[in-house]
Amino acid sequence: MKGTLANNFQEYFTVNLAFNDELKKQSFRTRFNVYCKEFNYEAAENFPNEEESDEFDLRSLHCLIKHKASGKTAGCVRLVPTNFNESQSLLPFEKHCGANLDAEFIEKLNLDRNKICEISRLAVDGTFRRRTNETTDRFGNAQQFQFTDEERRHFPLIAVSAFLAATSLTTLSERTNVFAMMEPFLPRLLKRSGIIFQKAGEDIDYHGTRAPYFIRTESAIENMKPELKELYDAIHNSISKDYTPNM
């Protein structure tokens, strides 16, 4: 494979801040496809406009990963801060999974709530998760897009790039104490790249088997393997262009 990880990924995908309502709607539509239609985590009838959203989205920052050739949204993620005016306002993981948190571990962190956030609603469209020999989606519909083997090799990086985008947002928003509810595969995948989360509670059946994790942004960035750090820097540069404080 020629070129660096960052250059190869950017040949096929873009990662950008969803800085206006239309881009945010693209994120919500991707979430609807994944969370409601594909996995039935949320009831589709609750979202007649086919845009999955909740009460946290208004104060969140959103990012999109798009496939260049097709223009299709491949993935999305959001960063949820505590409410600036109500520092005791709950984050999604506290609201939905409070009983499963390791209260002693979190208390020992002694965090300023104005500096915490949650990486949330990370979703990868099913089109970009299928294996080479799959020609239909889980509903039996024919795939719309044909991908080269080279493009498919980069599909696992979509979830990683979403995490890197959210990490960039923690830096830009100065919310560098980071929680995330994650499926078991993602912490393992990130650990291989030098990014080591601490488990902050028990496994729970919430949108599938997930558990709360914690990391400090500086730890994530400092311990990234060089190739991943180059990809992070490229994503950060892209997102920074559209970010303004107090978005």
KAVEN-V221192 format. One line per field, one symbol per residue. phi: phi as a letter, one per 40 degrees, with the letter a starting at -180 (. if undefined). A space follows every 10 residues. Layout:
phi->???
This chain:
phi->.cgcdccccc cbbbbbcccb cccccccccc cccccbccbf cbccccbccf bcaaccccbc bbbbbbcccc gcccaaabbb cccdcbcccc cdccccbdcb cccccccccf ccccbbabca fcbbdddbbc cdccbbcccg ccccbbbcdc ccccdccccc cccccccdcc cccfbbbbba cbcdccdccc cccgcbcbcb iccacbfgca acbbacdccc cccccdcccc cdcccccccd cbcbdgc
